[in-house]
Amino acid sequence: MEDIYAEDLMILSSIQIFAANPDHIKPEVFGTGFILKHRDNFYLITVFHNIQYRDLSIFLETNLPPEDNTVPLVPVGNFLFFDLLKVSKDSNFEELSNLIENGGHRLDIAFSKLEKLPNLIQPGIDFGFTKVDRRSKLYLTSDSITDPDKNERYGFYGKINHRYDNYFLRMEPTLKLNLKYHHTRKEFHKFIAPEVISSKNDYEGCSGAPILDSQGRLVALACQIASGTKLVYGFSIQECLKLLDMSIDAKQI
């Protein structure tokens, strides 16, 4: 991974996800994800509630100019997700298969193996305190994963307030910074935002964004907020990696 400021990496690693009818592609559901390089392969990682719609297909925003009257989106499929009661680090193939077959608590995590890296562009953006020129999106690597630390600061990037202006989809970029780690419960890390979250609209669309620390290390996926509080929930990247490794070893993905 190239040397880059953490705030810039939050922007460059975050990828807009759309759910749309494949017969007439007009995005209806909006979320975020990122690409993780792990064990010499690339995986799109996001939260389950971004891809749960059976009648909609999943696409990635490319920010490329349209060609031959086609929508500049990349389709992604074959997502793996889990209905699990508990996954231990020592779970084997048989235990994993039984958990998948028998069901249980649905974990808000999903991933898809990418056969090749899609061409995704980050348009130039200027938040004043940080600026990114137009360039290719970046993937994250599993060797940049770490545990959350109460002495660190965290943040993530996404797009909110999705709305249609006639045929044009309008979105507002947002960069959430200065989150503090609070504690961990089961698969989720709890973070404290610097201000009370007055409306879910200020965060809606960011689910699945990679939460990074001030050194650009990956700790979680943004997945939920509690309006009227300062609480931001992130799905633990350690738990995600555990599920991904088990799935690879069990040849589920």
Buried (B, 14 or more C-beta within 10 A) or exposed (E): EEEBEBBBBBBBBBBBBBBBEEEEBEBEBBBBBBBBBBEEEBBBBBBBBBBBBEEBBBBBBBBEEEEEEEBBBBEBEEBBBBBBEEBEEEBEEEBBEEBBEEEEEEBBBBBBBBEEEBEBBBEEBEBEEBEBEEEEBBBBEBEBBBBBBEEBBBBBBBBBBBEEEEEEBEBEBBBBBEBBBBEBEEBBBBBBBEEEBEEEEBBBBBBBBBBBBBEBBBBBBBBBBEEEEBBBBBBBBBBBBBBBBBBBBBEBB
